[in-house]
Amino acid sequence: MREYLFLFIIVVAGMGGDLCVSRAMKSVGEVHDFRPAAIFQFVLRATGAGWTWIGIGLMTLAFFALLAMLSFENVTFVVPVTALSYAAGPLGATLFLHERISRQRLLGVLIVCIGVTFVWLSKH
Amino acid sequence: MYGNQYKGQTTDRMKDSPGPHFKTYFFILLMVLFAPLGNVLLGKGMKGIGSAKDWAPTDIFHVFVSITTSSCIWLGIACLLASFMAYMLVLTWADYSYVQPASSFSYAVVATLGYFILGETVNPLRWTGIIIICAGVFVVGHTQPRTTEKR
């Protein structure tokens, strides 16, 4: 039961963190100048966005859930099943970032889910 | 409309570049080696620490202290950061749609490293699942990286 809970936190908090950081980066704008001073300005703008800190908080939660799951499950099981974030990601991106999901991406997500099912079944 | 415009820009950029060269392969290699190595080290560290027995606050605190003092965990974090840095650097000249599918190999590498370094059993069903995941990530990575309007 606890592996379901930690996997849920890894996938959902990880996806939430990625989406929040992505939203923050889109609000900050595209980077065209890669000189150190410009990058420093970009970091300042990025850290000033509230979504960045919510994203970092969620990613930290996902990281500790990953550590917790690694304490009782094999890494060859944990890392492949976290690929479920490729399935959760498009769903969150559609709802939260209003991205469009192509048929090819959906096909990829479906293939990932089949692979994760195989890895999950290999445990038993 | 924007999608086609973006596709055009990407194609032009690919034409301008002399093709995937050594440094791209080198940094992708760093990515697909360091990320799995980091995860394997985290796994090794956490196996040594063990999980919280009853998940009581004091128990969780002791595990947290063990995590922050474990060299394996810090080495794992350093490897993950190295992989992330390689990822960021390679994205400054290579297309995301080129780099992201290549990173799918890390799932196969983590299984190989887990087998050789941690001595974990990887049965044929798990190998099949990992190969299917790599294929799925590869397909996802071959889709248009940007679907929203440019701001």
Interface residues (C-beta under 8 A of the other chain):
Chain A: K26 G29 E30 F34 L66 L67 A68 L70 S71 F72 N74 V75 T76 F77 V78 V79 P80 A83 Y86 L97 H98 E99 R100 I101 S102 Q104 R105 L107 G108 V109 L110 I111 V112 C113 I114 G115 V116 T117 F118 V119 W120 L121 S122
Chain B: P36 N39 V40 L42 G43 M46 K47 I49 G50 S51 A52 V63 I67 I73 T92 Y107 V110 A111 G114 Y115 L118 E120 T121 V122 N123 L125 R126 T128 G129 I130 I131 I132 I133 C134 A135 G136 V137 F138 V139 V140 G141 H142 T143 Q144 T147 T148 K150 R151
